[in-house]
């Protein structure tokens, strides 16, 4: 009784800010073309994990910059 996830096509025209960041990082890693062609499910767990780690790192950097700007 496993539930299958409904396959949603990747829509680069209507991305949330978080999806934009995710796709930007995928492009930096050279994975953007694959994601556009086959969707996020084509990535290996290693590739997905790398993207997730870089998203976390980038969000922490953005938060620190925001805190610094608020102090000034």
N, C-alpha and C positions, 0 to 999 in steps of 0.2 A: 504494500500500500504506500508506495512512495509517490510524493507529489512532484510532478514535473513542473519546473519553472516555465512560464510562458516566455518564449523567445521574443524579446523586444528588439527591433532593429535599432542600430545606433543612428541617432539623428543629430548631426553636427550643427544643424540650423537652430535647434531649440535646446540648448544646454543650460543647466543651472550653473551658478558660479563655481560650485564644487566640481561639477563635471568638466567645466572648462579648465580648471586647475589640473585635474586628473589627465585630461587629454593633452594638455601642454607638456606635462611631465612625460607622458608616453611618447610624444613627438621628440622630446629631448633625448630619450633613450633609443630612438630609431624605430619605435613600434607604431607610430601614427598611421602609416599606410595599412598595416595589417588590421588595425582596429577599424579603420574606415571600411575596409573590404569585407572583413569577416565578423566584426563585432568584438566585444570585450571577452567573450568566451573562448576565443582562439588563443589567448595568452596562456602560458604555463603558470603554474603556481609560483614559481620563482620570479617570473616577470611581474606578476600581479603583486607579489609581496614587495618587490623593489619599488614599484610605483607607490604602494601604500606607505612604505617607509619614507619616501621622499615627500609625499604629501604631508605627513606628520611633521617632518623636519621643516618644510616650507611654512606650515601654519604656525609653528613655534617662532620662527624668525619674524613672521608678519606680526605676531602678537607682541614680541619684544620691541619691534619698531614702533608699534602703536603706543606702547607704554612709554617709550622714550619721548615720542612726540607730545604726549599728554603732559609730561613733566616739564617740558620747555616752555 
